[in-house]
Amino acid sequence: MINTQKNRMRKVIAGIGISLSIAISAGTVAMPQPVNAATSSTALKASKVIATGKKYIGVRYKFGAKTGITSAFDCSSFTQYVFKKNGIYLPRGSRDQAKAGKYVSRKNLRAGDLIFSDTNRDGKINHVSIYIGNGRLLHTYKVGVGVTISKFSGSAWDKTYVTARRVIK
């Protein structure tokens, strides 16, 4: 009888221990994780920039397009306009834009980052595009194409990639 009571007591204690262990670990898993406010704020700004740019898909390309007009863009007037609409001021040309913000490595690209290429292969940056995530770019680059979304990996912009900059803070 004493052994039976001892066994029963051991089982109760073991059951309580297991229950407590499960409750504590479940509570830990269910605990909300702190959110990095800077990251979520940056991601929100990036999605707004991208949404603004997408409104102009199909707008014609014109080399040297005037700043501030929306009837035609070249690559840097497009990025300048889209970012300005979201409170981020960029210089006019792609070479000057390549000095704005901070350097970001290719492997650390995030939506909203600017990608710069030397498509003429003359050692000078001559194209800027907006990285929109999932290996895609939002940009304008050619008469007959205009503002569009393109694949980055394996593209001319990938093969002539020079640098990337993060201008969204």
ABEGO torsion letter per residue (X at the ends): XAAAAAAAAAAAAAAAAAAAAAAAAAAAAABBBBBBAAAAAAAAAAAAAAAAAAAABGBBBBBGBBBGBAABBBAAAAAAAAAAAAGBBBBABAAAAAABEBBBBAAABBBGBBBBBBAAGAGBBABBBBBAEGGBBBBBABBGAEBBBBBABGBAAAAABABBBBABX
